[in-house]
Amino acid sequence: MSLLDATGYEAVFATPEGDTYRIPLVCWREDEDRVYGMVLVKGQLRCADRVRHFLRYGARTADGPDDEAGTPGTAPHAATLAPALG
């Protein structure tokens, strides 16, 4: 297991009403052949794609709410991130 820097990335979630909200990623967790975004939820570090109502990962940009995103369970550009924690 390794932890990678996730600066500038966030997890996007849906509400039951259809709205979306975002939580910044704390780090990426590389585990064997998968990479997960980790978020703080109620004081606990959790895999974002296992948190209820997860939609996708996104990159925070100055352009606004329509950002670049990967598919659920994948980490966009994770291979280009330098290890920061570990």
C-alpha positions as CSV (number, residue, x, y, z in Angstrom):
1,M,0.0,0.0,0.0
2,S,1.2,3.5,-0.8
3,L,-0.3,6.9,-0.3
4,L,0.0,9.5,-3.1
5,D,-0.6,13.3,-3.1
6,A,-4.2,14.2,-4.0
7,T,-3.9,18.0,-4.1
8,G,-6.5,19.5,-6.4
9,Y,-8.7,16.4,-6.6
10,E,-12.1,15.9,-5.0
11,A,-14.9,13.3,-4.8
12,V,-18.3,14.3,-6.1
13,F,-21.5,13.0,-4.4
14,A,-25.2,13.3,-5.1
15,T,-28.0,14.1,-2.7
16,P,-31.3,12.3,-2.8
17,E,-32.8,15.6,-4.2
18,G,-30.4,15.4,-7.2
19,D,-27.9,18.1,-6.1
20,T,-24.2,17.4,-6.0
21,Y,-21.6,18.2,-3.3
22,R,-17.8,17.8,-3.3
23,I,-15.3,16.7,-0.6
24,P,-11.6,17.3,-1.2
25,L,-9.5,14.2,-1.3
26,V,-6.9,13.8,1.5
27,C,-4.8,11.4,-0.6
28,W,-4.8,8.6,-3.2
29,R,-4.3,5.1,-1.8
30,E,-2.6,2.6,-4.1
31,D,-3.5,-0.9,-3.2
32,E,-2.1,-3.7,-5.4
33,D,-3.6,-2.9,-8.8
34,R,-6.2,-0.2,-7.8
35,V,-6.1,3.4,-6.7
36,Y,-8.7,4.9,-4.4
37,G,-9.4,8.5,-3.4
38,M,-9.5,8.9,0.4
39,V,-11.8,11.5,2.1
40,L,-12.5,12.4,5.7
41,V,-16.1,11.6,6.6
42,K,-17.2,12.3,10.2
43,G,-13.6,12.3,11.3
44,Q,-12.7,9.0,9.7
45,L,-10.5,8.4,6.6
46,R,-12.6,6.4,4.1
47,C,-12.4,5.3,0.4
48,A,-14.5,7.8,-1.5
49,D,-16.1,5.3,-3.8
50,R,-17.4,3.3,-0.8
51,V,-19.1,6.4,0.7
52,R,-22.9,6.5,0.1
53,H,-24.0,8.5,-3.0
54,F,-20.5,8.6,-4.6
55,L,-20.6,9.7,-8.3
56,R,-17.1,10.2,-9.5
57,Y,-13.7,11.8,-8.9
58,G,-13.0,15.3,-10.2
59,A,-10.2,17.7,-10.5
60,R,-10.8,21.1,-9.0
61,T,-10.2,23.8,-11.6
62,A,-10.6,27.6,-11.7
63,D,-13.1,27.2,-14.6
64,G,-16.0,26.2,-12.4
65,P,-18.2,23.2,-11.6
66,D,-17.7,21.3,-14.9
67,D,-14.4,19.7,-14.1
68,E,-12.4,16.8,-15.4
69,A,-13.4,13.5,-13.9
70,G,-12.6,9.8,-14.0
71,T,-15.0,6.9,-13.8
72,P,-16.0,5.6,-10.4
73,G,-13.2,3.5,-8.9
74,T,-10.4,5.1,-11.0
75,A,-8.0,7.8,-10.3
76,P,-7.5,10.4,-13.1
77,H,-3.8,11.1,-13.7
78,A,-2.8,9.0,-10.6
79,A,0.2,7.7,-12.4
80,T,1.7,11.2,-12.8
81,L,1.4,12.0,-9.1
82,A,4.6,11.9,-7.0
83,P,4.5,10.0,-3.7
84,A,4.1,12.6,-1.0
85,L,3.2,10.4,2.0
86,G,4.4,7.0,2.8
